[in-house]
Amino acid sequence: PPVDSSFGNEAGVPLKEEEIPSIVKLEDLEVPSLKMNMEEKASALKEVYFDLDQWTTRPIDFHIIENNANWLIAHPSAKVRIEGHGDNRGTNEYNLVLGEKRANSVRNAIVTLGIDASRLTVVSYGEERPFCMQDSDACFQENRRVHLDVE
């Protein structure tokens, strides 16, 4: 088979560094900083959504919870507030309880994946902090969520 001379000579012997006309060393390259501030890191935390009147996590969302737990493993000093939310149907009291159950459901799943519970706090906002303000099923779905916020 033919030999690619850019990687060696015709005999297949690798070229020496001085035989290669222009070698770019990694340390000579200007690479933008890979450091992120905590806000940028926290954007890796994703919300978990719930069905109407439900607080158990959906199997389809397990990968989101797992990714959030992996983020917490990678950032051992981070503490997270787990915020439960609901849509505006039902009473405010009902939605506060539902939001708390949703937040605890996500918290328990994250703890099951190996995160120390002392790093996680739970709060429920019920329907008081909607993400979407329209009166539609799609909007209601966006509001039935658990949001994770780095403290």
N, C-alpha and C positions, 0 to 999 in steps of 0.2 A: 504494500500500500504506500501511497505517496506520504512524505513527511512534511508537516507544516513547519517551514523554516523559521517562522516567527517564535516558535517555542524551542527550537533546537537547530543544530546544523543538519546537513543531509544524512549524517551517520546516526541521527537520533539522539546525540549527546546534547543535554541542555546547555544553553548559552550561559556564559558568565555575566555577572552584572555589568562589567565594563564593555561587554560586547553588545549590549542592548542600548540603542542610541538614546532613548529618553525614558528613564524610569521615574515614575511619580511615586513618591513615598507618602503613605497615609498621613504621617505627621506633618507633611508640608502642605496638605490641603486645608483650606479654610472651611470648616464645617460649622453650620449654625448650631447654637447651643441646643442640647437635647433636654435641658432642664425645663421643667414646667412648674408654674406656681400651683398652689393648692387648688385654686379655682379651676385651672385647666385640668388638673388631675381629676377633680371631682366630676368634671363633665363626662368622665368615663362611667360614672354611676348612672344606671338607667332606671326609669320608672317601671313599676309593675302595675298592670291594669287588672281590673276585676269585673266580673259580670254583675248584673243588677241584683241587688240584695244579697250578694255573696261576699265572704271574707276569706274563703279558702283560695289558695293560689292555683292558677290553672296550669296543667301540665305543659302547655305551650310556652309558659313564661319561666319554666325552671332554668333554662339557659341564661336568662337575664339575672336571676337570683344568683346563680353560680358565678357569672362574670362579676357581679357586685362583690361577692365573697372573695373572689380571686384578687380584686382590686384591694380589698381590705387586708388580705394576706400580704400583698406587695407593699402596703403602706401601714406597717404595724403601729405607728404612733397616731394614726388617724382615728378620730372618734366621729361617729355618724348619728345624726338625728333622723329617725325613720318617721316620716309624716304620713298619716292616714287621711285620705280625702274621700268625699262622696259627692254625688250630684245633688241637685236641689229638690229632688223628689223625696217626700217623707218629711217628718218633723226634724227640726234642728237637733233635738235630743237623740232621735233615732240615728241621724247621720254622724253625730259625734261618737256614739257607741260603735257604729259600723266602721268608721274610720280607725278607731282604736283597735278593733278586731283585725282589720286589714293590716295595720302596721305591725301588730303582734304576730300575725301569720308570717309576714316577711321576715321579721326579727327571728322568729323561731327557726325558720328555714336556714337563715344565715348562720345561726348558732350551730345548727346541725352540721353545717359544712366546716365547722372548726373555728369559728370566730368567737372570741371571748365576749360574753354578754355584757360585760362592764364597759365595752367600747360602744355600745348601742343604746340610745335612748329612744323612747316612743312618745309621740305626741299625736293627738287627733285634732284636725281642723274641721272635720265634718264637711259641711257645704260652704263654710265661710271663706275659703280661698280657692275659688274656681279657677281652673286654667282656661276654660272656654266659657264664653258668656251667652252663646246662642241657645235657643230652646229647641234642640234637635237630638235625636238618638246618638248621632256621631259625637256631638258635643258632650252629652251625658257620659258617654264611654270614656272620653278624655279626662273627665273629672273624677271618675271612679278609679282612683290610683293611690299608690304609695310612692312618695318621693323621698329620695335619700339625699341628705344635705350634710356636708362635712362641717363639723363644728370647729 
